[in-house]
Amino acid sequence: MTAAPAVVTTSGLEDGVPRSRGEGAGEVVLERGPGAAYHVFEVMEDLMEKLKLLRFEEEFLRKSNLKAPSRLYFALPTNPGEQFYMFCTLAAWLINKAGRPFERPQECDDPNATTSNILSELRSFGRTADFPPSKLKSGCGEPVCYVLDCLAEEALKYIGFTWKRPVYPVEDELEEESVAEDDAELTLSKVDEEFVEEETDNEENFIDLNVLKAQRYHLDMNKTAKQEDILESTTDAAEWSLEVERVLPQLKVTIRTDNKDWRIHVDQMHQHKSGIESALKETKGFLDKLHNEITRTLEKIGSREKYINSQLENLVQEYRAAQAQLSEAKEQYQQGNRRVMEKTRLLSEVTEELEKVKQEMEERGSSMTDGAPLVKIKQSLARLKQETVEMDIRIGIVEHTLLQSRLQEKSNMSRD
């Protein structure tokens, strides 16, 4: 089954990097193809090649005392903090390499400000980025690879690097002649076929077949002559065997089996099926024997249980009767225990009342025999007398002050 290809338009792409539009702006979200998940690895591969052209190992890694990143360093998340620092330092180096002054960021700098500065420098080169700066804080992913790839291209443009057309190796003359002969033979066969068709359709078109047969015979003779020349070998047998022994390890072809192929899965299923059938034949006998033994032992246990129950039936009845008597005795004990608890509660209440009555009788008896009340009465009378004397003195003082105030008022009135 083949997956249906996803529709991807060129709008929203930046240098071959597919982008999806937001739904909030009223635009349609474009589906990405099945290979879009691996696009980041392709961008990372191109980035590593461009960094090698810029000699970043000698000029960047050794000077910065950094470890060389792998070919999938910015494509997969491994260590976000380390990847973000590596991304910032590498972006700063590429910007400087492209002829723009850019300070190398430090670990204590604000990551939001650093990413915003990198994107602003990227836009100053004429590149566009339709993703927020927060996408770069992880230090990995498609936006990070896209930014570094664009900066590497700008750096290559600044140093004047240009991509040249590939140079293909020149083929040998013999191979060219053999190809030409094969082409001529194919053309002749095609001409024969066309001639037969034309002859059946229209008898007026005529081609001389003798000429074509002569040309073909000439080509066949040349081929046989060349084959005879090739068969006459001038090499030594010992040298040929030594050369074969030397090249023999390189001539071994190892075909790696694809585990996802359905034929391999079918073969594995047949192998497992045959293995299960062979193992089932052996284990089935053991399982049948074990089943028979278990059934026999269960029958023996059941018969013995029946025999024991028949022999111990009288004892079981006695045990049941004794258990019933025990339950009745327990109920009687619980009832008696409740009565004892009630009686003990009443006894505690009566003892408390008795203690109170005894205490009152003791207090009354001690007061009747003792002269303490008379002493208390005398003391209270003496205290009352003293208080009356003090009250008389206070009354006299108040009368005296009142008389003085009245006399003073009369003298004041007489003066007026």
C-alpha positions in Angstrom: 0.0 0.0 0.0 1.3 3.5 -0.8 0.4 6.5 1.2 -1.4 9.3 -0.5 0.9 12.2 -1.2 0.3 15.3 0.9 -0.4 18.6 -0.8 2.3 21.1 -0.1 2.4 24.5 -1.8 5.4 26.9 -2.1 3.7 29.6 0.1 5.2 29.5 3.5 8.4 27.9 2.4 11.8 29.4 3.2 14.7 28.0 1.2 13.1 24.6 0.9 11.9 24.4 4.5 8.2 23.6 4.7 6.1 25.6 7.0 2.5 25.4 8.2 0.3 28.4 8.4 -1.7 29.3 11.5 -5.4 28.7 11.7 -6.0 31.9 13.7 -5.3 34.1 10.7 -7.9 32.4 8.6 -5.4 30.5 6.4 -5.5 26.9 5.6 -3.1 24.6 7.4 -1.1 22.7 4.8 -0.4 19.0 5.4 3.2 18.0 5.1 4.4 14.9 3.1 5.4 11.6 4.7 9.1 12.6 4.3 8.8 15.9 6.0 9.8 14.3 9.3 13.2 13.5 7.8 13.8 16.9 6.2 15.6 18.1 9.3 18.3 15.4 8.9 18.8 16.5 5.3 19.2 20.1 6.3 21.6 19.1 9.1 23.7 17.1 6.5 23.9 20.1 4.2 24.9 22.3 7.2 27.8 20.0 8.2 29.1 20.1 4.6 28.9 23.9 4.5 30.6 24.1 7.9 33.5 21.9 6.7 33.9 24.3 3.7 34.1 27.2 6.2 36.8 25.3 8.1 34.9 25.6 11.4 36.9 22.8 13.0 40.1 24.8 12.8 38.7 28.3 13.2 35.8 27.7 15.6 36.1 24.5 17.6 39.8 24.6 18.4 39.7 28.3 19.4 36.6 27.9 21.5 37.8 24.6 23.0 34.6 22.8 22.1 33.9 19.2 21.2 33.1 18.5 17.5 29.3 17.9 17.1 27.9 14.8 15.4 26.0 14.9 12.1 22.7 14.8 13.9 23.6 17.1 16.8 21.0 19.9 16.1 18.4 17.4 14.6 17.7 15.4 17.8 17.3 16.6 21.4 20.0 15.3 23.7 21.0 18.1 26.1 19.0 21.4 25.7 21.3 23.6 27.6 24.4 22.5 25.9 22.8 22.5 22.4 21.4 26.0 22.9 24.9 27.3 24.0 26.4 25.6 21.0 23.8 27.0 18.7 24.3 30.6 19.9 28.1 30.5 19.7 28.0 28.9 16.2 25.4 31.4 15.0 27.6 34.3 16.3 30.6 32.9 14.5 28.7 32.5 11.3 27.4 36.0 11.5 30.9 37.3 12.0 32.1 35.1 9.2 29.4 36.7 7.0 30.9 40.2 7.6 28.6 41.4 10.3 29.9 42.3 13.8 28.1 40.2 16.5 29.3 39.6 20.0 29.6 36.1 21.2 26.8 35.3 23.7 27.6 34.2 27.3 25.9 31.6 29.4 24.5 34.2 31.7 22.8 36.2 28.9 19.0 36.3 28.5 18.1 33.5 26.0 15.1 35.5 24.6 17.3 38.5 23.8 20.0 36.3 22.2 17.5 34.5 20.0 15.8 37.8 19.0 19.2 39.3 18.0 20.1 36.2 15.9 16.7 36.4 14.1 17.2 40.1 13.5 20.6 39.5 11.9 19.1 36.7 9.8 16.4 39.0 8.5 19.0 41.7 7.8 20.5 39.2 5.3 17.2 39.1 3.4 16.0 35.8 4.9 12.6 35.4 6.5 11.6 33.4 9.6 7.9 32.9 10.3 8.5 31.2 13.7 8.8 32.9 17.1 12.2 33.1 18.9 11.1 30.7 21.5 11.4 27.9 19.0 15.2 28.3 19.1 15.5 28.0 22.9 15.5 24.2 22.7 18.7 24.3 20.8 17.5 21.6 18.3 14.9 21.0 15.7 14.1 22.2 12.2 14.1 26.0 13.0 17.6 25.8 14.5 19.0 23.8 11.5 17.3 26.3 9.2 18.8 29.4 10.8 22.3 27.8 10.9 22.0 26.7 7.3 21.0 30.2 6.1 23.8 31.8 8.1 26.3 29.3 6.6 25.1 30.1 3.1 25.6 33.8 3.7 29.1 33.2 5.1 30.0 31.2 1.9 28.7 34.0 -0.2 30.7 36.5 1.7 34.0 34.6 1.3 33.3 34.2 -2.5 32.7 30.4 -2.6 30.7 29.2 -5.6 29.4 25.8 -6.4 30.9 24.3 -9.6 29.4 21.8 -11.9 30.3 18.2 -11.4 33.1 16.7 -13.6 32.2 13.2 -14.8 35.0 10.7 -15.7 35.7 10.1 -19.4 34.7 6.6 -20.5 37.2 4.4 -22.4 37.1 4.1 -26.2 36.3 0.5 -26.1 33.2 1.1 -24.0 32.2 3.9 -26.4 32.6 1.6 -29.4 30.6 -1.2 -27.8 27.8 1.3 -26.9 27.8 2.6 -30.4 27.6 -0.9 -31.8 24.7 -1.8 -29.5 22.9 1.4 -30.5 23.4 0.6 -34.2 22.1 -2.9 -33.7 19.0 -1.5 -31.8 18.4 1.0 -34.6 18.6 -1.8 -37.2 16.2 -4.0 -35.3 13.8 -1.0 -34.9 14.1 -0.3 -38.7 13.3 -3.9 -39.5 10.2 -3.8 -37.3 9.1 -0.5 -38.7 9.6 -1.9 -42.2 7.5 -4.9 -41.6 4.7 -2.7 -40.1 4.9 -0.3 -43.0 4.9 -3.1 -45.6 1.7 -4.5 -44.1 0.0 -1.1 -44.0 1.2 0.5 -47.2 2.9 -1.4 -50.1 4.1 1.8 -51.7 6.9 2.4 -49.0 9.9 0.2 -49.9 13.3 -0.2 -48.1 16.0 -2.4 -49.4 16.4 -5.2 -46.9 19.7 -6.5 -48.5 21.4 -3.3 -47.3 20.2 -3.8 -43.8 21.2 -7.4 -43.8 24.7 -6.6 -45.1 25.1 -4.0 -42.3 24.0 -6.4 -39.7 26.4 -9.1 -41.0 29.2 -6.7 -40.9 28.5 -5.8 -37.3 28.3 -9.5 -36.4 31.6 -10.2 -38.0 33.2 -7.3 -36.1 31.8 -8.6 -32.8 33.1 -12.1 -33.4 36.5 -10.8 -34.3 36.7 -8.7 -31.1 35.5 -11.7 -29.0 38.2 -13.9 -30.6 40.8 -11.2 -29.8 39.6 -11.0 -26.2 39.7 -14.8 -25.8 43.4 -14.9 -26.7 44.8 -13.9 -23.2 48.5 -13.1 -22.6 48.4 -13.0 -18.8 50.3 -15.5 -16.7 48.3 -18.0 -14.7 50.3 -17.5 -11.5 49.9 -13.8 -11.6 46.2 -14.2 -12.3 45.8 -16.5 -9.3 47.7 -14.1 -7.1 45.5 -11.2 -8.2 42.4 -13.3 -7.6 43.6 -14.1 -4.0 44.3 -10.4 -3.4 40.9 -9.2 -4.7 38.8 -12.1 -3.3 37.9 -10.5 0.0 36.6 -7.4 -1.8 34.5 -9.5 -4.2 32.3 -10.9 -1.5 28.9 -9.3 -1.6 26.9 -9.4 1.5 23.2 -8.7 1.0 21.6 -7.3 4.1 18.1 -8.7 4.6 15.4 -6.1 5.3 13.5 -7.1 8.3 10.5 -5.1 7.1 10.0 -7.3 4.0 6.8 -9.3 4.1 8.5 -12.4 2.6 10.9 -12.6 5.6 7.9 -12.2 7.9 6.1 -15.1 6.1 9.2 -17.3 6.3 9.5 -16.5 10.0 5.8 -17.4 10.5 6.3 -20.8 8.7 9.4 -21.5 10.8 7.6 -20.6 14.0 4.7 -22.7 13.0 6.8 -25.8 12.3 8.7 -25.2 15.6 5.4 -25.0 17.5 4.0 -28.1 15.8 7.2 -30.1 16.6 7.3 -28.9 20.2 3.6 -29.6 20.5 4.0 -33.2 19.6 6.5 -33.7 22.3 4.8 -31.7 25.0 1.3 -33.1 24.2 2.3 -36.6 25.5 3.7 -35.2 28.7 0.6 -33.0 29.2 -1.7 -36.0 28.7 0.3 -38.1 31.2 0.2 -35.2 33.7 -3.6 -34.8 33.1 -4.2 -38.5 33.7 -2.1 -38.5 36.9 -3.9 -35.4 38.2 -7.3 -36.9 37.5 -6.3 -40.2 39.3 -5.0 -38.3 42.3 -8.2 -36.2 42.5 -10.3 -39.4 42.4 -8.2 -40.9 45.2 -8.5 -37.8 47.3 -12.3 -37.7 46.7 -12.7 -41.3 47.7 -10.6 -40.9 50.8 -12.6 -37.8 51.8 -15.8 -39.8 51.5 -14.4 -42.6 53.6 -13.1 -40.2 56.3 -16.4 -38.4 56.5 -18.3 -41.8 56.9 -15.9 -42.9 59.6 -16.0 -39.6 61.5 -19.7 -38.8 61.2 -20.5 -39.6 64.9 -17.6 -37.4 66.1 -18.7 -34.6 63.8 -22.2 -34.7 65.2 -20.8 -34.7 68.8 -18.6 -31.8 67.8 -21.6 -29.9 66.4 -23.6 -30.5 69.6 -20.7 -29.4 71.8 -20.3 -26.3 69.7 -24.0 -25.5 70.1 -23.7 -25.9 73.9 -20.6 -23.7 73.9 -22.5 -20.9 72.0 -25.4 -21.1 74.5 -23.0 -20.9 77.4 -21.3 -17.9 75.9 -24.7 -16.2 75.6 -25.5 -16.9 79.2 -22.1 -15.7 80.3 -22.6 -12.4 78.4 -26.0 -11.9 80.0 -24.6 -12.6 83.5 -21.7 -10.2 82.7 -24.1 -7.5 81.8 -26.0 -8.0 85.1 -22.8 -7.8 87.1 -21.9 -4.6 85.4 -25.2 -3.0 86.3 -24.9 -4.2 89.9 -21.4 -2.8 90.2 -22.6 0.5 88.9 -25.4 0.7 91.4 -22.9 -0.3 94.2 -20.6 2.6 93.2 -23.5 5.1 93.3 -24.6 3.8 96.8 -21.0 4.0 98.2 -20.7 7.6 97.0 -23.9 8.6 98.7 -22.8 6.8 101.9 -19.5 8.7 101.8 -21.3 12.0 101.6 -23.6 11.2 104.5 -20.7 10.1 106.7 -18.8 13.3 105.9 -21.8 15.5 106.9 -22.3 13.6 110.2 -18.7 14.0 111.1 -18.9 17.8 110.4 -22.0 18.1 112.6 -20.6 16.1 115.4 -17.3 18.0 115.5 -19.2 21.3 115.5 -21.5 20.2 118.5 -18.6 19.2 120.7 -16.2 22.0 119.8 -16.4 25.7 121.0 -15.3 27.1 117.7 -18.7 28.7 116.9 -18.7 30.7 120.1 -15.3 32.0 119.5 -16.3 32.9 116.0 -19.4 34.7 117.4 -17.3 36.7 119.9 -14.9 37.7 117.2 -17.7 38.9 115.0 -19.2 40.9 117.8 -15.9 42.6 118.6 -15.5 43.3 114.9 -19.0 44.9 114.8 -18.3 47.0 117.8 -15.1 48.3 116.3 -16.8 49.0 113.0 -19.6 51.0 114.9 -17.1 53.1 116.7 -15.3 53.9 113.4 -18.7 54.8 111.9 -19.5 57.1 114.8 -16.1 58.9 114.4 -16.7 59.3 110.7 -20.2 60.7 111.4 -18.9 63.2 113.9 -16.2 64.3 111.4 -18.8 64.8 108.7 -21.1 66.8 111.1 -18.2 69.0 112.1 -17.2 69.7 108.5 -20.9 70.4 107.7 -21.2 72.8 110.6 -18.0 74.6 109.6 -19.3 75.0 106.1 -22.6 76.4 107.3 -20.8 78.9 109.6 -18.6 80.0 106.7 -21.6 80.5 104.5 -23.4 82.6 107.1 -20.2 84.8 107.6 -20.0 85.2 103.9 -23.7 86.2 103.6 -23.3 88.7 106.5 -20.4 90.3 104.8 -22.3 90.6 101.6 
